[in-house]
Structures are given as structure tokens and as C-alpha cells.
């Protein structure tokens, strides 16, 4: 039956490879295939004509039918091509095996280097953490020292003002005791008056030990100034 189909195909396509220029009689081809064969009663070709009609415009199918190529031989050729590609791939792998081994060794060396770097960076991280803790302690100490310095400056300013207000300069004593009554004498009396008010009003002065030394001198100067003004 294969020979009959092949002869029919050969006559239908006129022995050429151009499926578009040949007239392929599918009816005749299928009719020959439907010839009863006592040796193949179990084989049914029902529906083959319809399938061939659907595939008649396919270039690959038409080319195969026009050449009379058997499907089994075509399949075998494809399998051979695939096997050859597989063999070529295996050969390429064998040829590149040395490079693959070298690449594997390089990757292993890189992993070792990265592991060492990770350990080193871990040590750096621990040291940085320790340094960060030390910096935090220094910052706290610096803030504490800054606060103490600020408090000392405030205390120094108040102490300087206190000393300035309570002290009796020798020049003041000379002017009030021996000086003439003039503008300078009057300015000195104003300063003396402020000092007397300061020691009387400021509660901090009343509790200070320096008041015991200064207060008698201030009182003596006050009396001297009053006596000189009255006279």
C-alpha cells in the first residue's frame, strides 16, 4: 500500500518539489489508502481524508508528501539530528571540563577570601562598637564638664560682683577721710551708700564671714562722711 501511495504522490506532484505549482488529488490518495487489505483489517483510515484536507496548505506537510518521504524516515532523521546535537554538547562539555574545574577552584578560592573578609569585618564591627561606647562615655563626660564649667562661670561672675560690691578700696578710704568735699568726694559717697545698702539688704552678705571684716570699716567711713558734711 505504501508503494501505491508513493506512486500516486509522484503522479500528483509531477515529480517536482513545488507544492504550490502541483495539483495534489487528496481524494485519489485517500481512495487508494481505503483499499481493503485482508492482512490489516484492524487498521481504520476513517477521517484521514479530512485531516489531509486540513493539512494540504501546510508547506512542510506538502513538501513531505511531494517528495514521497515516509514519516518514519523523517522521524528517524530528526532523532538522529537530536542525538548528534546531544553528542556535540557532551563533547563540548568534555572539552571545557578543564575550564570548568578551574572555574570551580576560582569560586572556591573566592568563597575562602570572602569568608576571611567576613571574619575581618566582624572584628572591625566589634571594635567599632567598642569605640562607639567609648565615644558615648566621652560625650557624657564632656557634657558633664561643660555643665560644671558653666556653673563655675556663673559662680565666678556672682562672686566677682559680690567682691566688687562689698570691698572697700584704699582710695575710697583716703578720699572720704582726708579728701576735700568736691565732685569726686560726692561720687565716692554715692559708692559708699550703695555698699551700705548692699550689706544691709542682700541676705547672702549677712551670712558671709567677710561682712565681719568689712562692716566696721563701712560704718566708720559713714560716720566720717556725715561728720564732714555737717561740719
GULO-146638 format. One line per 8 residues: their letters; for each residue x, y, z of N, C-alpha, C. Coordinates in pm, whole numbers, plus 50000, padded with zeros to 5 digits. Layout:
GULO-146638
a) X/Y/Z/X/Y/Z/X/Y/Z  ...
//
This chain:
GULO-146638
xxxxxxxx) 50083/49879/50000/50000/50000/50000/50086/50124/50000  50204/50118/50064/50296/50231/50064/50341/50264/49925  50367/50159/49844/50411/50183/49707/50302/50249/49626  50177/50208/49648/50067/50270/49575/50057/50417/49610  50070/50450/49745/50062/50590/49787/50174/50670/49729  50294/50611/49724/50409/50682/49671/50392/50711/49524  50340/50611/49449/50319/50632/49305/50215/50739/49281  50110/50737/49364/50007/50839/49349/50063/50978/49375
xxxxxxxx) 50148/50989/49479/50206/51119/49511/50296/51165/49399  50374/51072/49344/50464/51108/49236/50389/51160/49116  50277/51095/49079/50200/51140/48965/50128/51269/48996  50083/51287/49120/50005/51408/49154/50091/51531/49151  50216/51523/49197/50303/51641/49203/50393/51653/49082  50382/51562/48990/50458/51572/48866/50606/51561/48887  50652/51500/49000/50794/51480/49023/50867/51607/49059  50800/51717/49102/50864/51844/49139/50851/51865/49287
xxxxxxxx) 50930/51966/49342/50929/51999/49485/50842/52116/49516  50779/52179/49420/50699/52299/49443/50556/52257/49468  50509/52270/49593/50375/52225/49629/50270/52319/49577  50306/52445/49549/50208/52542/49503/50178/52524/49354  50275/52475/49276/50256/52460/49131/50202/52323/49095  50194/52228/49190/50146/52093/49162/50005/52078/49213  49931/51989/49151/49793/51961/49192/49793/51826/49260  49758/51827/49388/49761/51705/49467/49618/51658/49488
xxxxxxxx) 49586/51538/49434/49450/51483/49442/49439/51403/49570  49391/51471/49678/49378/51403/49807/49272/51294/49801  49169/51318/49721/49063/51217/49711/49115/51087/49655  49195/51100/49549/49250/50979/49489/49345/50910/49584  49425/50996/49658/49523/50940/49752/49453/50865/49865  49350/50927/49920/49276/50863/50028/49200/50743/49978  49149/50753/49853/49078/50639/49797/49166/50517/49788  49291/50538/49747/49384/50426/49741/49413/50371/49879
xxxxxxxx) 49420/50462/49980/49450/50416/50114/49336/50335/50173  49214/50359/50123/49097/50290/50177/49075/50153/50112  49166/50112/50025/49152/49980/49962/49160/49872/50069  49066/49783/50068/49062/49679/50170/49181/49588/50157  49238/49559/50271/49353/49469/50278/49322/49365/50384  49319/49240/50339/49281/49132/50431/49382/49115/50542  49505/49167/50520/49608/49149/50622/49605/49258/50727  49524/49365/50705/49520/49477/50802/49378/49519/50828
xxxxxxxx) 49293/49423/50863/49152/49453/50888/49133/49539/51012  49229/49538/51106/49213/49614/51231/49251/49761/51214  49315/49797/51102/49359/49935/51081/49246/50014/51017  49208/50128/51079/49100/50212/51028/49158/50344/50980  49124/50379/50856/49170/50505/50797/49057/50607/50791  48958/50587/50873/48844/50679/50873/48887/50816/50924  48851/50919/50853/48886/51055/50891/49019/51103/50836  49095/51014/50770/49225/51053/50718/49211/51156/50607
xxxxxxxx) 49109/51140/50524/49090/51235/50414/49065/51376/50466  48984/51387/50571/48955/51519/50628/49081/51583/50686  49162/51501/50755/49285/51555/50813/49382/51599/50704  49389/51521/50596/49478/51560/50486/49428/51687/50418  49297/51703/50410/49242/51826/50352/49279/51947/50438  49277/51929/50570/49311/52039/50660/49459/52074/50653  49543/51975/50625/49688/51998/50624/49745/52021/50485  49660/52026/50383/49714/52034/50248/49783/52168/50221
xxxxxxxx) 49745/52273/50296/49808/52404/50276/49935/52423/50359  49968/52326/50441/50090/52335/50522/50210/52303/50434  50307/52395/50430/50423/52379/50341/50505/52256/50375  50523/52232/50505/50606/52118/50546/50541/51987/50506  50409/51975/50535/50337/51851/50501/50335/51831/50350  50306/51940/50277/50301/51929/50131/50437/51890/50075  50544/51946/50133/50678/51914/50086/50712/51768/50111  50671/51719/50230/50697/51577/50262/50621/51486/50166
xxxxxxxx) 50493/51518/50144/50412/51434/50055/50461/51441/49911  50506/51562/49870/50552/51578/49732/50679/51498/49705  50762/51486/49805/50886/51410/49789/50866/51262/49814  50751/51226/49865/50727/51085/49894/50805/51035/50014  50842/51128/50104/50920/51089/50222/50830/51020/50322  50875/50913/50374/50798/50841/50474/50813/50909/50610  50703/50911/50684/50703/50976/50815/50802/50910/50910  50815/50780/50901/50908/50710/50989/51052/50750/50961
xxxxxxxx) 51084/50764/50832/51220/50806/50797/51246/50950/50841  51144/51034/50828/51159/51174/50870/51181/51183/51021  51103/51102/51094/51118/51099/51240/51256/51048/51279  51301/50946/51207/51433/50890/51235/51541/50994/51210  51523/51074/51104/51621/51179/51076/51625/51284/51186  51507/51320/51236/51502/51417/51347/51570/51360/51470  51543/51232/51499/51607/51169/51616/51758/51166/51600  51804/51136/51479/51949/51135/51455/52009/51273/51476
xxxxxxxx) 51937/51375/51429/51987/51512/51448/51995/51547/51597  51890/51511/51671/51890/51538/51815/52002/51463/51885  52024/51338/51843/52132/51260/51904/52268/51323/51874  52282/51373/51751/52408/51436/51714/52431/51564/51795  52323/51640/51813/52334/51762/51895/52372/51725/52038  52313/51618/52090/52346/51574/52226/52492/51534/52237  52539/51458/52136/52680/51416/52136/52773/51537/52127  52734/51633/52043/52816/51754/52030/52821/51830/52163
xxxxxxxx) 52706/51835/52232/52702/51904/52362/52792/51834/52463  52787/51700/52462/52872/51624/52554/53019/51648/52522  53050/51651/52393/53189/51674/52353/53235/51814/52395  53146/51912/52377/53180/52048/52421/53204/52052/52572  53122/51980/52647/53139/51977/52792/53273/51914/52830  53308/51804/52757/53436/51737/52785/53552/51831/52753  53541/51902/52640/53649/51993/52602/53663/52108/52701  53552/52150/52761/53555/52262/52855/53569/52216/53000
xxxxxxxx) 53592/52085/53020/53598/52033/53157/53712/52097/53236  53828/52117/53171/53940/52179/53241/53905/52321/53285  53839/52394/53195/53798/52530/53231/53696/52530/53343  53606/52431/53340/53505/52423/53446/53570/52391/53580  53670/52302/53578/53741/52270/53702/53815/52393/53754  53878/52466/53661/53948/52589/53701/53850/52691/53758  53734/52703/53693/53632/52796/53742/53583/52755/53880  53567/52624/53900/53524/52575/54031/53627/52609/54139
xxxxxxxx) 53756/52591/54105/53862/52625/54200/53862/52775/54231  53843/52856/54128/53839/53000/54150/53722/53040/54240  53608/52978/54216/53491/53008/54300/53517/52967/54445  53583/52851/54463/53615/52805/54599/53712/52901/54666  53812/52950/54590/53907/53047/54646/53835/53177/54683  53744/53219/54597/53667/53341/54627/53584/53323/54753  53525/53205/54769/53447/53178/54891/53537/53186/55014  53659/53132/55002/53752/53137/55115/53790/53281/55149
xxxxxxxx) 53818/53360/55044/53855/53501/55066/53738/53578/55128  53618/53552/55076/53500/53621/55131/53476/53582/55277  53504/53455/55309/53488/53412/55448/53587/53485/55539  53712/53499/55491/53812/53571/55569/53773/53718/55586  53723/53777/55477/53679/53917/55485/53563/53933/55581  53473/53834/55581/53360/53840/55674/53408/53837/55819  53507/53749/55846/53563/53743/55981/53631/53874/56018  53707/53929/55922/53776/54056/55947/53678/54169/55972
xxxxxxxx) 53573/54174/55890/53473/54279/55907/53397/54262/56038  53378/54135/56078/53315/54111/56208/53399/54167/56322  53533/54148/56311/53623/54206/56412/53618/54358/56412  53616/54416/56290/53605/54562/56280/53476/54612/56343  53369/54538/56318/53239/54578/56373/53242/54578/56526  53307/54475/56582/53318/54469/56729/53400/54586/56781  53512/54617/56711/53596/54729/56754/53521/54861/56741  53446/54875/56632/53368/54997/56613/53263/55011/56723
xxxxxxxx) 53203/54897/56762/53107/54902/56871/53171/54946/57001  53294/54897/57026/53366/54938/57148/53401/55086/57142  53448/55130/57024/53482/55272/57008/53358/55359/57024  53246/55312/56970/53122/55388/56984/53082/55402/57131  53103/55293/57207/53073/55300/57351/53165/55400/57421  53295/55398/57383/53390/55493/57443/53353/55637/57407  53313/55657/57281/53274/55792/57237/53153/55840/57316  53059/55749/57340/52940/55786/57417/52978/55827/57559
xxxxxxxx) 53072/55752/57618/53117/55787/57754/53185/55924/57754  53270/55947/57651/53339/56076/57641/53239/56190/57622  53135/56164/57543/53033/56267/57523/52963/56300/57655  52932/56196/57732/52867/56220/57860/52959/56299/57954  53089/56261/57955/53183/56334/58039/53198/56478/57992  53202/56496/57860/53215/56630/57805/53095/56717/57843  52975/56659/57835/52856/56734/57874/52860/56768/58022  52906/56673/58103/52915/56698/58247/53017/56809/58278
xxxxxxxx) 53132/56802/58208/53234/56906/58228/53184/57041/58178  53111/57040/58066/53055/57166/58016/52958/57228/58114  52875/57142/58176/52780/57193/58275/52853/57248/58397  52957/57175/58440/53034/57224/58555/53103/57357/58522  53157/57368/58400/53223/57491/58361/53124/57607/58358  53004/57579/58308/52901/57683/58304/52865/57728/58445  52850/57630/58534/52817/57665/58673/52930/57744/58739  53054/57708/58706/53167/57781/58764/53172/57924/58712
xxxxxxxx) 53142/57939/58584/53141/58075/58529/53034/58161/58595  52917/58099/58617/52810/58173/58684/52851/58208/58826  52911/58110/58895/52956/58136/59033/53066/58242/59035  53156/58234/58937/53265/58332/58931/53210/58472/58906  53110/58481/58818/53051/58611/58790/52983/58669/58914  52909/58583/58984/52841/58630/59106/52943/58665/59215  53048/58585/59225/53149/58612/59327/53223/58743/59298  53252/58765/59169/53320/58891/59132/53231/59010/59164
xxxxxxxx) 53102/58996/59136/53009/59105/59168/52999/59126/59320  52999/59016/59394/52992/59025/59540/53116/59095/59596  53233/59055/59547/53357/59117/59594/53361/59265/59559  53316/59296/59437/53317/59436/59394/53223/59521/59480  53109/59462/59519/53012/59539/59597/53050/59552/59745  53124/59456/59797/53150/59457/59941/53288/59513/59978  53382/59508/59886/53518/59551/59919/53525/59703/59934  53615/59748/60020/53638/59892/60041/53779/59925/59993
xxxxxxxx) 53791/59987/59876/53923/60017/59822/53996/60122/59907  54128/60116/59912/54204/60218/59988/54181/60359/59935  54161/60374/59807/54136/60506/59750/54010/60567/59808  53906/60484/59825/53781/60533/59884/53805/60583/60027  53882/60509/60102/53910/60549/60240/53984/60683/60243  54083/60699/60156/54161/60823/60154/54073/60943/60118  53985/60927/60020/53902/61039/59976/53804/61080/60086  53740/60980/60149/53639/61013/60250/53704/61068/60377
xxxxxxxx) 53819/61015/60415/53882/61058/60542/53959/61189/60523  54039/61196/60419/54129/61311/60404/54095/61400/60285  54005/61361/60201/53979/61436/60079/53891/61557/60103  53897/61649/60007/53813/61768/60012/53674/61734/59956  53579/61814/59998/53442/61793/59951/53430/61855/59812  53429/61774/59713/53416/61818/59574/53338/61712/59496  53344/61721/59364/53268/61624/59282/53317/61481/59304  53446/61463/59311/53499/61328/59333/53455/61276/59469
xxxxxxxx) 53453/61365/59567/53410/61326/59701/53264/61282/59700  53179/61353/59625/53037/61320/59618/53016/61185/59545  53092/61161/59440/53080/61032/59370/53123/60917/59462  53225/60943/59544/53271/60840/59638/53166/60812/59744  53095/60918/59786/52986/60898/59883/52873/60813/59823  52845/60834/59696/52741/60752/59630/52782/60605/59629  52908/60579/59601/52957/60440/59602/52947/60382/59742  52983/60462/59843/52973/60416/59981/52829/60386/60019
xxxxxxxx) 52736/60470/59972/52595/60449/60002/52546/60317/59942  52587/60285/59819/52548/60159/59755/52603/60039/59831  52725/60051/59881/52784/59940/59955/52711/59918/60087  52672/60028/60153/52598/60014/60278/52463/59947/60255  52394/59986/60149/52266/59923/60117/52285/59775/60082  52392/59747/60014/52419/59608/59972/52436/59516/60092  52513/59560/60191/52537/59475/60308/52414/59467/60398  52324/59563/60386/52204/59561/60470/52091/59481/60407
xxxxxxxx) 52083/59482/60273/51968/59421/60205/51996/59277/60161  52113/59253/60106/52143/59121/60049/52157/59018/60160  52072/58913/60161/52080/58812/60268/52207/58730/60261  52263/58714/60141/52385/58635/60127/52501/58704/60197  52500/58839/60195/52609/58914/60259/52601/58899/60411  52479/58898/60463/52462/58890/60607/52514/58759/60665  52516/58655/60583/52564/58524/60630/52710/58500/60597  52773/58592/60527/52912/58572/60487/53008/58615/60598
xxxxxxxx) 53122/58549/60604/53223/58581/60704/53294/58713/60673  53297/58750/60547/53367/58873/60509/53298/58998/60564  53169/58985/60596/53096/59101/60647/53155/59148/60781  53204/59054/60859/53261/59090/60990/53383/59179/60975  53456/59162/60865/53575/59244/60844/53542/59377/60777  53440/59378/60695/53410/59497/60614/53313/59591/60684  53217/59535/60756/53111/59618/60813/53165/59726/60908  53259/59697/60996/53311/59804/61084/53376/59918/61004
xxxxxxxx) 53447/59885/60899/53513/59988/60818/53410/60072/60744  53305/60009/60694/53199/60083/60626/53128/60178/60724  53104/60130/60842/53038/60215/60942/53126/60333/60981  53255/60310/60994/53348/60419/61026/53350/60523/60915  53351/60478/60790/53350/60571/60677/53219/60649/60672  53109/60584/60705/52979/60653/60704/52977/60766/60807  53025/60734/60926/53028/60837/61030/53121/60952/60994  53235/60918/60933/53330/61022/60893/53270/61111/60786
xxxxxxx) 53198/61053/60692/53137/61131/60585/53028/61222/60641  52949/61171/60734/52841/61252/60794/52901/61370/60870  53004/61342/60947/53066/61450/61026/53128/61556/60936  53185/61513/60822/53249/61611/60733/53144/61693/60661  53033/61632/60625/52928/61706/60554/52862/61806/60649  52839/61764/60773/52775/61852/60871/52865/61969/60905  52994/61940/60917/53089/62046/60950/53102/62143/60833
//
